[in-house]
Amino acid sequence: EIMPSLVGSEMCIRDREIIEFDNGAMLVEPLEGYSEAEYAQRIRVVIQNMPGSPEPRVGDVIEVTYSGIMTEESPPSPTGVEKIVVVERTQN
């Protein structure tokens, strides 16, 4: 089952920090003040439609453009991922 979005056909998960990598996916955590933080503490993002450079690292902040629908798994995953971009690099 999938949970419908409250807004439009395309949404962004903004400002998510990568916590760890697992089998072709990233476990990410929202930064304070974003609506996804109220929906789930962590979200699993399958690595797809992402440029090869810069390669994401733990601690980086990413932005994900997706269909606006999240799965009901735990942790949930965005469906229809169109783009994943590293917006802030970790310093280490």
C-alpha positions as CSV (number, residue, x, y, z in Angstrom):
1,E,0.0,0.0,0.0
2,I,1.1,3.6,-0.6
3,M,0.2,6.7,1.2
4,P,-1.0,9.6,-1.0
5,S,0.7,12.9,-0.8
6,L,-1.0,16.0,0.4
7,V,0.5,18.2,-2.4
8,G,0.7,18.0,-6.2
9,S,2.2,15.4,-8.4
10,E,5.9,16.1,-7.7
11,M,7.5,16.7,-4.3
12,C,10.9,17.3,-2.9
13,I,12.3,15.8,0.2
14,R,14.5,18.6,1.2
15,D,17.6,18.7,3.4
16,R,18.0,15.1,4.4
17,E,21.2,13.9,6.0
18,I,22.6,10.6,4.9
19,I,23.0,8.3,8.0
20,E,24.2,5.1,6.3
21,F,24.2,3.0,3.1
22,D,22.5,-0.3,2.7
23,N,22.1,-2.6,-0.4
24,G,21.9,0.2,-3.0
25,A,19.9,2.6,-0.8
26,M,20.6,5.5,1.6
27,L,19.0,5.8,5.0
28,V,18.4,9.5,5.5
29,E,17.2,11.6,8.4
30,P,15.4,14.9,8.1
31,L,16.8,18.2,9.3
32,E,14.7,20.2,11.7
33,G,11.8,22.2,10.4
34,Y,10.8,20.1,7.3
35,S,7.4,18.4,6.9
36,E,8.9,14.9,6.3
37,A,10.4,15.1,9.8
38,E,6.8,14.9,11.2
39,Y,6.0,11.9,8.8
40,A,9.0,9.7,9.6
41,Q,12.3,10.0,11.5
42,R,14.1,8.1,8.8
43,I,13.5,7.4,5.1
44,R,15.1,4.8,2.9
45,V,16.0,6.3,-0.5
46,V,17.0,3.8,-3.3
47,I,20.0,5.2,-5.2
48,Q,18.6,5.9,-8.7
49,N,18.5,8.9,-11.1
50,M,21.5,10.4,-9.4
51,P,24.6,11.8,-11.0
52,G,27.8,9.9,-10.4
53,S,29.6,12.9,-9.1
54,P,29.8,14.0,-6.4
55,E,29.4,10.5,-4.9
56,P,27.2,10.7,-1.8
57,R,28.9,10.1,1.6
58,V,27.5,9.6,5.2
59,G,26.8,13.1,6.6
60,D,26.1,14.7,3.2
61,V,22.7,16.4,2.8
62,I,20.6,15.4,-0.2
63,E,17.5,16.6,-2.0
64,V,15.2,14.1,-3.6
65,T,12.6,14.9,-6.2
66,Y,9.9,12.1,-6.3
67,S,6.3,11.4,-7.2
68,G,4.9,12.6,-3.9
69,I,4.0,9.2,-2.7
70,M,5.7,7.3,0.1
71,T,5.5,3.6,0.8
72,E,4.1,2.4,4.1
73,E,7.1,0.3,4.9
74,S,9.3,1.0,7.9
75,P,11.3,3.0,7.1
76,P,9.2,4.5,4.2
77,S,10.6,5.1,0.8
78,P,9.7,7.7,-1.8
79,T,8.3,6.2,-5.1
80,G,8.9,7.5,-8.6
81,V,12.3,9.1,-7.7
82,E,13.2,11.5,-10.5
83,K,16.3,13.1,-9.1
84,I,18.7,12.9,-6.2
85,V,21.2,15.7,-5.7
86,V,23.9,16.3,-3.0
87,V,23.2,19.8,-1.8
88,E,25.7,19.9,1.0
89,R,29.0,18.0,1.5
90,T,30.2,16.7,4.9
91,Q,33.5,18.2,6.0
92,N,35.3,14.9,6.9
